[in-house]
Amino acid sequence: MAKKSKNSGFERQGAVMGQFRRDARGSGVSEVVKQAKEAGRKQREYQAKKKAELEAQPRMSPRFLTTGK
């Protein structure tokens, strides 16, 4: 049988499992998740702005210049 001390694998495993249980009962929103959501929001805003800028620019077709259609 393995020797049990405060720094043994048994105690460490118990601490890790306890942390998993606390995390599961918690709100589940960590700082990393908040940062990822904020980055996603900023990216969507940027893409919408770029799309609006591209749509605002006049477009000309080379085919129209040659055929008039």
VMD Tcl script that builds the backbone (N, CA, C; Angstrom):
set m [mol new atoms 207]
animate dup $m
set s [atomselect $m all]
$s set {name element resname resid chain x y z} {
  {N N MET 1 A 0.840 -1.177 0.000}
  {CA C MET 1 A 0.000 0.000 0.000}
  {C C MET 1 A 0.889 1.245 0.000}
  {N N ALA 2 A 0.435 2.252 -0.703}
  {CA C ALA 2 A 1.217 3.474 -0.841}
  {C C ALA 2 A 1.171 4.285 0.442}
  {N N LYS 3 A 2.231 5.006 0.671}
  {CA C LYS 3 A 2.315 5.867 1.836}
  {C C LYS 3 A 1.477 7.121 1.582}
  {N N LYS 4 A 0.626 7.488 2.518}
  {CA C LYS 4 A -0.202 8.688 2.368}
  {C C LYS 4 A 0.424 9.837 3.143}
  {N N SER 5 A 0.705 10.898 2.443}
  {CA C SER 5 A 1.170 12.119 3.085}
  {C C SER 5 A 0.379 13.269 2.484}
  {N N LYS 6 A 0.599 14.461 2.988}
  {CA C LYS 6 A -0.150 15.609 2.483}
  {C C LYS 6 A 0.112 15.873 1.011}
  {N N ASN 7 A 1.261 15.461 0.512}
  {CA C ASN 7 A 1.615 15.725 -0.869}
  {C C ASN 7 A 1.494 14.468 -1.728}
  {N N SER 8 A 0.755 13.480 -1.259}
  {CA C SER 8 A 0.653 12.239 -2.015}
  {C C SER 8 A -0.323 12.402 -3.169}
  {N N GLY 9 A -0.294 11.451 -4.069}
  {CA C GLY 9 A -1.196 11.457 -5.204}
  {C C GLY 9 A -2.644 11.369 -4.777}
  {N N PHE 10 A -2.902 10.649 -3.681}
  {CA C PHE 10 A -4.272 10.516 -3.187}
  {C C PHE 10 A -4.831 11.881 -2.790}
  {N N GLU 11 A -4.051 12.636 -2.055}
  {CA C GLU 11 A -4.498 13.951 -1.595}
  {C C GLU 11 A -4.626 14.925 -2.766}
  {N N ARG 12 A -3.686 14.873 -3.691}
  {CA C ARG 12 A -3.722 15.782 -4.839}
  {C C ARG 12 A -4.931 15.477 -5.723}
  {N N GLN 13 A -5.205 14.184 -5.916}
  {CA C GLN 13 A -6.355 13.792 -6.716}
  {C C GLN 13 A -7.646 14.289 -6.066}
  {N N GLY 14 A -7.724 14.189 -4.753}
  {CA C GLY 14 A -8.894 14.691 -4.041}
  {C C GLY 14 A -9.050 16.188 -4.210}
  {N N ALA 15 A -7.949 16.907 -4.185}
  {CA C ALA 15 A -7.999 18.358 -4.359}
  {C C ALA 15 A -8.452 18.724 -5.771}
  {N N VAL 16 A -7.955 18.007 -6.763}
  {CA C VAL 16 A -8.338 18.280 -8.148}
  {C C VAL 16 A -9.813 17.984 -8.358}
  {N N MET 17 A -10.287 16.861 -7.835}
  {CA C MET 17 A -11.698 16.497 -7.987}
  {C C MET 17 A -12.588 17.509 -7.258}
  {N N GLY 18 A -12.144 17.979 -6.109}
  {CA C GLY 18 A -12.893 19.008 -5.386}
  {C C GLY 18 A -12.995 20.292 -6.192}
  {N N GLN 19 A -11.909 20.659 -6.861}
  {CA C GLN 19 A -11.930 21.856 -7.702}
  {C C GLN 19 A -12.886 21.674 -8.867}
  {N N PHE 20 A -12.910 20.497 -9.459}
  {CA C PHE 20 A -13.858 20.220 -10.543}
  {C C PHE 20 A -15.293 20.377 -10.054}
  {N N ARG 21 A -15.571 19.868 -8.865}
  {CA C ARG 21 A -16.933 19.985 -8.317}
  {C C ARG 21 A -17.306 21.445 -8.077}
  {N N ARG 22 A -16.368 22.231 -7.531}
  {CA C ARG 22 A -16.641 23.653 -7.293}
  {C C ARG 22 A -16.874 24.386 -8.609}
  {N N ASP 23 A -16.071 24.074 -9.602}
  {CA C ASP 23 A -16.243 24.712 -10.907}
  {C C ASP 23 A -17.581 24.339 -11.538}
  {N N ALA 24 A -17.988 23.096 -11.375}
  {CA C ALA 24 A -19.252 22.646 -11.961}
  {C C ALA 24 A -20.440 23.342 -11.301}
  {N N ARG 25 A -20.349 23.617 -10.015}
  {CA C ARG 25 A -21.453 24.287 -9.314}
  {C C ARG 25 A -21.408 25.791 -9.492}
  {N N GLY 26 A -20.285 26.324 -9.919}
  {CA C GLY 26 A -20.125 27.768 -10.053}
  {C C GLY 26 A -20.888 28.306 -11.246}
  {N N SER 27 A -20.723 29.581 -11.483}
  {CA C SER 27 A -21.440 30.244 -12.571}
  {C C SER 27 A -20.946 29.779 -13.933}
  {N N GLY 28 A -19.744 29.258 -14.005}
  {CA C GLY 28 A -19.218 28.751 -15.258}
  {C C GLY 28 A -18.676 29.826 -16.185}
  {N N VAL 29 A -18.685 31.060 -15.749}
  {CA C VAL 29 A -18.187 32.141 -16.595}
  {C C VAL 29 A -16.861 32.614 -16.012}
  {N N SER 30 A -15.804 32.250 -16.681}
  {CA C SER 30 A -14.489 32.664 -16.211}
  {C C SER 30 A -14.057 33.910 -16.969}
  {N N GLU 31 A -12.947 34.440 -16.574}
  {CA C GLU 31 A -12.419 35.640 -17.231}
  {C C GLU 31 A -12.071 35.346 -18.686}
  {N N VAL 32 A -11.598 34.136 -18.960}
  {CA C VAL 32 A -11.247 33.764 -20.327}
  {C C VAL 32 A -12.496 33.745 -21.208}
  {N N VAL 33 A -13.580 33.222 -20.674}
  {CA C VAL 33 A -14.834 33.181 -21.433}
  {C C VAL 33 A -15.330 34.592 -21.704}
  {N N LYS 34 A -15.233 35.459 -20.707}
  {CA C LYS 34 A -15.653 36.850 -20.898}
  {C C LYS 34 A -14.830 37.522 -21.988}
  {N N GLN 35 A -13.518 37.277 -21.979}
  {CA C GLN 35 A -12.647 37.875 -22.987}
  {C C GLN 35 A -12.979 37.343 -24.373}
  {N N ALA 36 A -13.267 36.058 -24.477}
  {CA C ALA 36 A -13.598 35.471 -25.776}
  {C C ALA 36 A -14.911 36.035 -26.309}
  {N N LYS 37 A -15.896 36.197 -25.430}
  {CA C LYS 37 A -17.171 36.761 -25.866}
  {C C LYS 37 A -17.001 38.206 -26.311}
  {N N GLU 38 A -16.208 38.964 -25.597}
  {CA C GLU 38 A -15.956 40.363 -25.957}
  {C C GLU 38 A -15.228 40.447 -27.299}
  {N N ALA 39 A -14.243 39.569 -27.505}
  {CA C ALA 39 A -13.515 39.558 -28.775}
  {C C ALA 39 A -14.451 39.188 -29.921}
  {N N GLY 40 A -15.348 38.246 -29.702}
  {CA C GLY 40 A -16.308 37.871 -30.728}
  {C C GLY 40 A -17.250 39.013 -31.065}
  {N N ARG 41 A -17.689 39.743 -30.043}
  {CA C ARG 41 A -18.581 40.881 -30.266}
  {C C ARG 41 A -17.869 41.956 -31.081}
  {N N LYS 42 A -16.619 42.249 -30.724}
  {CA C LYS 42 A -15.852 43.260 -31.458}
  {C C LYS 42 A -15.625 42.824 -32.903}
  {N N GLN 43 A -15.367 41.542 -33.108}
  {CA C GLN 43 A -15.143 41.032 -34.462}
  {C C GLN 43 A -16.413 41.162 -35.303}
  {N N ARG 44 A -17.578 40.862 -34.734}
  {CA C ARG 44 A -18.841 41.000 -35.471}
  {C C ARG 44 A -19.110 42.457 -35.827}
  {N N GLU 45 A -18.829 43.368 -34.890}
  {CA C GLU 45 A -19.001 44.791 -35.179}
  {C C GLU 45 A -18.069 45.241 -36.307}
  {N N TYR 46 A -16.834 44.801 -36.263}
  {CA C TYR 46 A -15.853 45.165 -37.283}
  {C C TYR 46 A -16.282 44.634 -38.648}
  {N N GLN 47 A -16.737 43.371 -38.684}
  {CA C GLN 47 A -17.169 42.787 -39.948}
  {C C GLN 47 A -18.389 43.513 -40.502}
  {N N ALA 48 A -19.326 43.879 -39.647}
  {CA C ALA 48 A -20.513 44.608 -40.100}
  {C C ALA 48 A -20.119 45.982 -40.655}
  {N N LYS 49 A -19.179 46.638 -40.001}
  {CA C LYS 49 A -18.714 47.944 -40.462}
  {C C LYS 49 A -18.037 47.825 -41.820}
  {N N LYS 50 A -17.173 46.822 -41.988}
  {CA C LYS 50 A -16.480 46.617 -43.257}
  {C C LYS 50 A -17.469 46.272 -44.368}
  {N N LYS 51 A -18.465 45.457 -44.055}
  {CA C LYS 51 A -19.468 45.089 -45.049}
  {C C LYS 51 A -20.252 46.321 -45.500}
  {N N ALA 52 A -20.611 47.183 -44.547}
  {CA C ALA 52 A -21.343 48.404 -44.884}
  {C C ALA 52 A -20.475 49.327 -45.753}
  {N N GLU 53 A -19.190 49.411 -45.458}
  {CA C GLU 53 A -18.285 50.236 -46.258}
  {C C GLU 53 A -18.170 49.712 -47.685}
  {N N LEU 54 A -18.076 48.389 -47.819}
  {CA C LEU 54 A -17.960 47.810 -49.156}
  {C C LEU 54 A -19.241 48.006 -49.961}
  {N N GLU 55 A -20.392 47.892 -49.310}
  {CA C GLU 55 A -21.661 48.074 -50.003}
  {C C GLU 55 A -21.869 49.538 -50.403}
  {N N ALA 56 A -21.285 50.449 -49.661}
  {CA C ALA 56 A -21.443 51.871 -49.955}
  {C C ALA 56 A -20.592 52.304 -51.152}
  {N N GLN 57 A -19.539 51.565 -51.434}
  {CA C GLN 57 A -18.675 51.922 -52.558}
  {C C GLN 57 A -19.372 51.583 -53.873}
  {N N PRO 58 A -19.249 52.454 -54.872}
  {CA C PRO 58 A -19.843 52.136 -56.171}
  {C C PRO 58 A -19.076 50.995 -56.836}
  {N N ARG 59 A -19.830 50.113 -57.503}
  {CA C ARG 59 A -19.193 49.003 -58.195}
  {C C ARG 59 A -19.453 49.144 -59.689}
  {N N MET 60 A -18.455 48.833 -60.473}
  {CA C MET 60 A -18.599 48.932 -61.911}
  {C C MET 60 A -18.152 47.610 -62.521}
  {N N SER 61 A -18.899 47.162 -63.480}
  {CA C SER 61 A -18.578 45.918 -64.145}
  {C C SER 61 A -17.839 46.199 -65.438}
  {N N PRO 62 A -16.718 45.516 -65.689}
  {CA C PRO 62 A -16.033 45.690 -66.975}
  {C C PRO 62 A -16.913 45.213 -68.137}
  {N N ARG 63 A -17.774 44.256 -67.860}
  {CA C ARG 63 A -18.678 43.766 -68.908}
  {C C ARG 63 A -19.642 44.886 -69.339}
  {N N PHE 64 A -20.099 45.674 -68.402}
  {CA C PHE 64 A -21.006 46.771 -68.730}
  {C C PHE 64 A -20.323 47.776 -69.653}
  {N N LEU 65 A -19.051 48.015 -69.400}
  {CA C LEU 65 A -18.320 48.967 -70.238}
  {C C LEU 65 A -18.186 48.470 -71.672}
  {N N THR 66 A -18.071 47.179 -71.860}
  {CA C THR 66 A -17.892 46.648 -73.217}
  {C C THR 66 A -19.208 46.381 -73.922}
  {N N THR 67 A -20.257 45.936 -73.169}
  {CA C THR 67 A -21.508 45.554 -73.807}
  {C C THR 67 A -22.637 46.536 -73.566}
  {N N GLY 68 A -22.547 47.319 -72.544}
  {CA C GLY 68 A -23.608 48.244 -72.200}
  {C C GLY 68 A -24.762 47.564 -71.476}
  {N N LYS 69 A -24.599 46.323 -71.055}
  {CA C LYS 69 A -25.652 45.586 -70.359}
  {C C LYS 69 A -25.292 45.394 -68.897}
}
mol reanalyze $m
mol bondsrecalc $m
mol representation Tube
mol addrep $m
